[in-house]
Amino acid sequence: MNQDQNKIVHTTRRIVTIAAYCAGIVLVALMLLTTADVVGRYFFNSPITGVFDVTHFAVLVMVFLGLAYCGFENGHVAIDVLYDKFNPKIAAILNQFVNLAGGVFFGIIGWQAMVQSVDVKEFKEASQLEAIPFYPFYYILAFGAALFAFVMVLRIFFPIEETSNHLTGDKE
């Protein structure tokens, strides 16, 4: 890789890692909220109002902010049994096609989420229990999908090192 390509990969690694950390923080917060809700419900007969709404939004945030890191680290599901049966050149071509298809598909999802966010904001759509507005979560969905699409397309053109866990720094 030349210096410009290396810079693009390094910057992308930083962005997807930050997004993954944000997803992890949301996961920990959701875990604590759920624990508090269960304790309140069963020991004090006083559940936390709105946990149902918050859980839905938290899962969306975790999935779409964690998706790009998973794609960057090539951690998404692959059918190794099928890939092992192919000639390595055919497997590589198939992998490039999967990256392209994923990039296009998630690019469309990101674009449509941005388009839809305008209507959602205009109509003031919100959750039923806590009236949490939907539109900020459409932006998060759009960002996460677009970032994942970028990572998938990046994998077509630039080889990305897959030998270490960048969240923990462990070498495999």
PyMOL commands that set and color helices and strands:
alter all, ss='L'
color gray80, all
select helices_A, chain A and resi 3-43+51-72+80-85+88-122+135-157
alter helices_A, ss='H'
color red, helices_A
deselect
rebuild
show_as cartoon
